[in-house]
Structure formats: structure tokens, C-alpha cells
């Protein structure tokens, strides 16, 4: 077992928070609407009394984060004249009419304080229409961890503007490597702090991390067969191994400590649930043929999965209390990789169209199915914790698979490149 040592980070956020009564509770953007107008935001260079490249680097990273979110138009520094960049950060020091004249709706100002190996950022977010204070926070961390500080600020800006927290503090779990040697990696969404979690000189697949970030589950051929492992990441100790004959894949966590996976052996398949705390194993579903890729509704009462019970791989929904099964997909001969959204209203999946594998989405009852991607081989869709984004792998634009991110409606598609090898099976880690 080769796990990197745990990095200890301290990030003290929200030492103080203010909200003007006129802005409190106001949602500027409905991010779950069918369409929306992106908000124009400006983040002039942060003030600093110390000569350092950190303040300017902070501004550049904040702009990248806000652009990646898909909900903002970030004003380039070239549009801000000296009068704008040199004014203060307090409300009484800001000429909001000058910012409005540039079409800027939201203004982020900040002051950076460095000392004793720490960096502190005092950030203010204003509505330029009426000059109201939307958000004010102080963040503090070690100097070398300033990137995490900006990711937290970006997420807080998203929360203040949309009512939903952003994803820039999230990490990404994925598989990468050559054809006969694949390992599991974890990385910050911006590509920094990459860690290789396994190094077995074999093929390791189907990773997932428990909601409390304590356990890592995966399938690996390290012992010559596709066995399933659950590892306590803090102690580097295996807490569960399934070495029975057959293929074990489709790992998925739900209900806190519950873990589900598919076991196919011979002509039958079983989807198991394992409680890592109680150390108990139970059968959720058993059938002839293929039954794989379990994913669960937020309340844990419904499971979506793939089965070939009617001839070709299709997606089905099982109501766990009653045992009732409903077929959700009928179009095409190949529908697979379903994933419930955290809000339980949507299911992402993969469908085959004219030789291409496309990421699709549908309502949880199977209605309103639509295609989000357009060409190539796209696979392994996973929702972000907030439900606004879908993470997936794709070889569109080249022969190599890379991780991609898009909004749940298919807009603002971005490629996230982390390694020089194929990158597949991505998942969000909070």
C-alpha cells in the first residue's frame, strides 16, 4: 500500500463576516434556471504593504476560479485605469459610478497582509448598483497555502451571489496511467497538490472516497484478480477486501458509512452494500446477467443501476423499500454509467449515438432525456456536491482521455489536464 503522507493544513476562515441589510439573503443569479445571464465581476489588484508577488498571483487565480465557474464574466486588468486600481477598499473610498460605467455589476476588493510565515486576506464584495456590501471576510493561512485561501474566497463569492457554495475548494479523484499500469490520484481542482494514492505496478480502477473522506475504495489487479478493497486513508490500513471469484466494480458511497459495489460471476450479478463501521454486508440486488454501476438518491431509498435484463445495457431505477424496478432508458442499444445528482432530481448517464458515447441527463423518473456533449468517447459522469456541475472523461479533440467539467445543462465545457497520460473515472472529493 503506497499512500502519500497526509498534508496538514490550517486555514482559518471567516474571522469576521458582515452583510448589509439590503444585500442579505439576496440571490443575484438562479444557477439552476434553464438559462441565465452571466454576471460581470471585477477584482482589481489586492492592496499590500509588502513587496511580494502573492497579491498579484492571488488576483490571477481568483479570476481563473470565477471564469471556471461558468457564471461570471471577469473584467480584464487592462480595462481598469489607474484611478480605479488605486482607490481604497472601504465603501466610502470607492466610486461605484466609475465601475458601473464599465458594465461591472459586482466588485471584489482585498487587502493582503504578510508576516511570520502567514498570509491574511481581507476581502470585500460590493454590489456596484447601490454600493451595498455583499460579503466581508478575513482569511488566514500559511504562506505556501495561499492558493487554498483564494479557492475558499471564490466559493464564498459563489455562495453570496447564487445561494450555492462553489466547487473550487474541491479535489478530484481519478485514474491515470498506461494501458497495463493504472493508479489512483487526487488533486486540487486547479491542478496543484497532486498526490498518487496507489502504486501497485498493476491496474487499479473504480475509485471512490467516503463522504467523511476517511475511506478509499477501489478495484485492483494487484493480486492477479480484480479484487475490491476499502482502505482507511488515515491509517493506510485495509478494512475490507472481497477476493471472491468474479469482477467487482462500480463503487459508490451513500448514507454516510454505506458502500455499494457490483460483483459479476458467471452468468449472474449481485450488488452488495457494506457498512464500514458495523462491518456488515448485505445484498441490495441480485439478477441473471449484468447488474452494475449502482448510484443512490440522496435519501438512500432509490438506486439507479445498469442491467442487460432486456438484452442490451439499459438504466433501471429500483425503489429499495418496495423492491420495485422501473426501466428508465429505451432509446438506443447502449445506456450506462448512471449517476444521481446530490439533489435527487437528475440522473446523468452515457448513451451511444452513431458511434460516439455521449454524456446525457434526464429527470429522476426517466423523463426529459437530453444530450449534453457532441462527439468523441465521453464517460463516467459525476455530479459536483452542489449539483451544478458534471465531471467526466473524454477523448474529444485528441486520442488521449482527459478530465472535463461542464455545467449540468452542458454549457461552459472546460478540459482539466492533470497528467501526461489518460485520465479517467473522475469524482469530486469534498
Buried (B, 14 or more C-beta within 10 A) or exposed (E): EEBEEEEEEEBEBEEEEEBBEEBEEBEBBEBBEEEBEBBBBBBBBBBBEEEEEBBBBBBBBBBBBBBBBBBBBBBEBEEBEEEBEEBEBEBEEBEBEBBBEBEBBBBBBBBBBBEEEBBBBBBBBBBBEEBBBBBBBBBBBBEEBBBBBBBBBBBBBBBBBBBBBBBBBBBBBBBBBEEEBBBBBBBBBBEEBBBBBBBBEBBBBBBBBBBEEBBBBBBBBBEEBBBBBBBBBEEBEEBBBBEEEBBBBBBBBBBEBBBBBBBBEEEBBBBBBBBBEEEEEEEBBEBEBBBBBBBBBBEEBBBBBBBBBEEBBBBBBBEBEEEEBEBBBEEBEBBBBBBBBBBBBBBBBBBBBEEBBBBBBBEBEBEEBEBBBEBBBBBBBBBBBBBBBBBBBBBBEEEEBBBBBBBBBBEBBEEBEBBEBBBBBBBBBE
